[in-house]
Amino acid sequence: MNNLYYWTLILTYILLLFAVIFSILKYKIVSKIEKWYIHYILFLLFIESSNYILTEFLNFENTSFLYKIYIAGEFLIITTLFIKK
């Protein structure tokens, strides 16, 4: 079961990285309003990568402080997206 967790974690990181690369390549084509989706994907990559670095390399046992940053950032990005639409 532990092995399944790590494979799904690696798969989600790969898919998120693929989404970031694809969105950066198509950044000029996307309209101004929908560029906030790209900002949201980059924000998710930042949160996930910082969580991974803190737990795996810096040996943090508790990364609950990232949850507050995640909630605030998601709220601001999604609110801005819906206000502009």
C-alpha positions as CSV (number, residue, x, y, z in Angstrom):
1,M,0.0,0.0,0.0
2,N,2.9,2.3,0.8
3,N,4.3,1.7,-2.7
4,L,0.9,2.7,-4.3
5,Y,1.0,6.0,-2.4
6,Y,4.5,6.9,-3.8
7,W,3.5,6.0,-7.3
8,T,0.4,8.2,-7.2
9,L,2.4,11.0,-5.7
10,I,5.0,10.8,-8.5
11,L,2.3,10.6,-11.1
12,T,0.6,13.7,-9.8
13,Y,3.9,15.6,-9.7
14,I,4.6,14.6,-13.3
15,L,1.1,15.6,-14.5
16,L,1.4,18.9,-12.7
17,L,4.8,19.6,-14.2
18,F,3.4,18.7,-17.7
19,A,0.5,21.1,-17.2
20,V,2.9,23.9,-16.2
21,I,5.2,23.3,-19.2
22,F,2.2,23.1,-21.6
23,S,0.7,26.3,-20.2
24,I,3.9,28.2,-20.4
25,L,4.3,27.2,-24.0
26,K,0.8,28.3,-24.8
27,Y,0.9,31.5,-22.6
28,K,0.8,34.0,-25.5
29,I,-2.2,32.3,-27.1
30,V,-4.3,32.4,-24.0
31,S,-6.6,35.4,-23.5
32,K,-5.9,37.9,-20.7
33,I,-8.6,36.6,-18.4
34,E,-7.7,33.0,-18.8
35,K,-4.0,33.6,-17.9
36,W,-5.2,33.4,-14.3
37,Y,-5.6,29.7,-14.8
38,I,-1.9,29.5,-15.6
39,H,-1.1,31.5,-12.4
40,Y,-3.2,29.0,-10.5
41,I,-1.3,26.1,-11.9
42,L,2.0,27.8,-11.1
43,F,0.8,28.4,-7.6
44,L,-0.1,24.8,-7.2
45,L,3.3,23.8,-8.4
46,F,4.9,26.1,-5.9
47,I,3.0,24.7,-3.0
48,E,3.5,21.1,-4.0
49,S,7.2,21.5,-4.7
50,S,7.8,23.4,-1.4
51,N,5.9,20.7,0.5
52,Y,8.0,18.0,-1.2
53,I,11.3,19.8,-0.5
54,L,10.4,20.5,3.1
55,T,9.4,16.9,3.9
56,E,12.0,15.0,1.8
57,F,15.1,17.1,1.9
58,L,14.8,19.3,5.0
59,N,13.1,16.6,7.1
60,F,10.2,18.7,8.3
61,E,7.7,16.6,10.2
62,N,4.9,19.2,10.1
63,T,4.1,21.4,7.1
64,S,0.7,22.6,8.2
65,F,1.8,26.2,7.9
66,L,1.7,25.7,4.1
67,Y,-2.0,25.1,4.3
68,K,-2.7,28.7,5.3
69,I,-0.6,30.0,2.4
70,Y,-2.4,27.5,0.1
71,I,-5.9,28.6,1.2
72,A,-5.1,32.3,1.0
73,G,-3.4,32.0,-2.4
74,E,-6.2,29.9,-3.9
75,F,-8.8,32.3,-2.6
76,L,-7.1,35.3,-4.1
77,I,-6.4,33.7,-7.5
78,I,-9.9,32.2,-7.9
79,T,-11.6,35.3,-6.6
80,T,-9.6,37.4,-9.1
81,L,-10.5,35.0,-11.9
82,F,-14.2,35.1,-11.2
83,I,-14.3,38.9,-10.7
84,K,-12.6,39.5,-14.1
85,K,-15.0,37.1,-15.8
